Amino acid sequence: MRQNAARRTALLDAAIEVLAHEGSRGLTLRAVDTAAQVPKGTATNYFAHRAELLAQVMTRIQERLTPDESQLADTMREKPSADLVATLLKQLLGRMRADRSSWLALMELRLEATRRPELHAELTRFFTAQLDANVGFHLDAGLPGDRVSVVLLYLAMLGLIVDDLTVPDLLAPYPLEDLIEAMVARILPPSDQGGER
């Protein structure tokens, strides 16, 4: 297998676009070559098979959706509070809107995982690690709420993101930033400044 890191990244980004626009059934190594505008057979030189491509796509999506370290550091200078949690969730919404393809690709992977046990296991590990990291970040930062609060915020944001990606007109009457503030206010009690771990 070839080791040109920039080419591999370009192929993975192309695979994300194919997943987002064509769905999982449209994701073939040939389709990735076409989307990346490289010679036929290029993706085959980097990925032994489609399953390997999918595993690496998940890692690339994680890279693309990870917040910018300097922006996150600036945000985290604020005192831990429910307002800070709302700010972090609004930034998450902004990242989703800036990279809709990655979120749509993840949704496609979720759907395909319902039909493919090996992908289901891999995706479960991926999302478990993501959720554990989010819970750990929240608690380590001293943000209000406990583990269950973080999971509830995750579930609420996931629903908001899915609707914004798929049927945005549904939530059009409700400003999403206001919904996020209400969600945080209802899930995190105002007096809770640390919660149980």
C-alpha positions, 0 to 999 in steps of 0.5 A: 500500500502507498504511504503518501499522506496527503493523497490518502487524506484527499481520498478519504475526504473524497469518500466522505463527499461520496457518502454524503451525496450518494449514500453508502451504496454509492461508496465504491473505490472507483467512486472515490477515485472519481470524486478525488479526480485521480486515475482509476485504481488509485484508491485501491493502492491505499485501501485493500477493501471497502471495509478498510476505507470505511474504518479510515473514513471514521477516523478522518471524520473525527479529525475534521470535526475536532474543534480547533485547539486555539478556539477551544482554549479561548472558549475554555478561559470562561468560568465553568457554567451552564452558559459555557456549556451552551457556548460549546454546544453552539460551537458544535452546531457551527462546526456541523453547519461548516462541515455538513458532509462529515455529519451526513457521512456519519449518518450514512455509516450509522444506517449501513451499520444496521445491515453489516455486523462488522461495521456495527461493531466498529461504529459502536467502538467509535461512538463509544470512544467519542461519548466517553471523551465528551463526558471526560472533557465535560467533567474534567473541565468542571462544567456543571452536571454529571455523566447522565447530564452529558449523555442527555445533552448528547442525545438532545444535540444529536436530535437537533443536528439530525433534524437540521441536516435532514429537515431544517424547515421543521425547526425553522420556527425555533431559533436553534441557539435559543433551543440550545440555551433552553436545553442546557437550562433544563438539563443542567440545574442552575445551582449545579456547579460540578455534579457527581462524577 
